[in-house]
Amino acid sequence: MKKVLLISFLILSFITISTIASRTFFISKSKLNSISIKYGKNAKLRVEKWDAMLQTSKNKKILHKLKNVNDFFNKIKYKTDSRHWHKKDYWATPFEFMGTAAGDCEDYAIAKYFSLRKIGVPDSKLRITYVKYKRIHSKFEQAHMVLTYYHKANSTPIILDNINKKLKLATRRKDLKPIYSFNASGLWQAKNKGSIRIGKNNLRSWKNLMNRI
């Protein structure tokens, strides 16, 4: 009798552990399965790790949220749109980015933006920012995108970047020259401190992205 009870207890424990291990919080099971079918098992594991990272981050202080999301996506390999998507410019959805395990600067910024939105960071505090990146000891400027977080309106934002992977205030990033920024609700002329709202976000690439999300 004791042996039967022990076996029953072990089976119940295994079922409970399996249920907990397979639980997802920020993605449906059907979506997860479709990612597995489209991109493979490794992609499914990446998305599950992303889901777990968001779950452990959602009640953390803002700097921990920013760091966890920034660190997670910065582990994904950089690849230009021309090599990866065979297009001059393509803004991938977060699941396309995680699914294919590669992307360029706007893909990092977009994935970080939507991930932070999922764990409660207000849209008004986040902007995807188009900048000119200048390498040290070089006159060459490269188009680049980063995510910026504003703790208060018109404050100096924190930069989430895939080149310099540490969180830094915009005023500490002398290698970046902000041009414009945007989120779901608007478009701004960007500065390292403060900004001027231009109007609604009518960027074609953004609209195309939102149609695929």
C-alpha positions, 0 to 999 in steps of 0.5 A: 500500500505504501509503495502504491501511495509513493508511486502515486505521489511521484506521478502527481509531482512529475505532472505538477512540475511539468505543468509549471515548467511549460507554463507561459505568461506573455505568449499563448501556447498556440503562438509558441507552437506556431513559432516552433513549427516555423522556426524550429525547436531552438527558436521555441526555447529562445521564446520560452526563455524570453517569456521567463525573463519577462515574468521574473522582471515584471515586478522589479525596479525599472533599472532591473527591467531595463537591464534584463531586457537589454541583456537578453536581446543583446545576446542575439547575433547581429546581421544586416537586412540585406544578408538576413532578409535579402532586403534593403530595409526590414523591421522585424517583429520581436518573434521574427527576431527571436525566431531567426536568431539574428537582426540589425539595430532596429530589430534590437530596439523594437524587441526591447520596446515591445518587451518593456511595454509587456511588463508595464513600462508606459509607452510615454517613457519609451522611444525608439530613436534614430541616431548617427553613430560615430566610431572613435577616432573616425569621421565616419557616421553610421545610421543606427537605432537605439531604445531610449527610456525617459524617467520623466518628460524632457529628462535625459534618457537612458540608452539601450543599445546593441553596440555599447551594451551597458545602460548609459545616459544619453549625455554619456554617449558622445558617439551618438547624435540623435536625429528623431525618435518615435513610439506608438503614439508620436514622432519627435525631433530628438535631442540628448536632453528634451525633444520637440514633438512633430506629430503622429507616427506615420512612418511607413516601416512602423505601419508595416511592422504593426500590420505583422504584429 
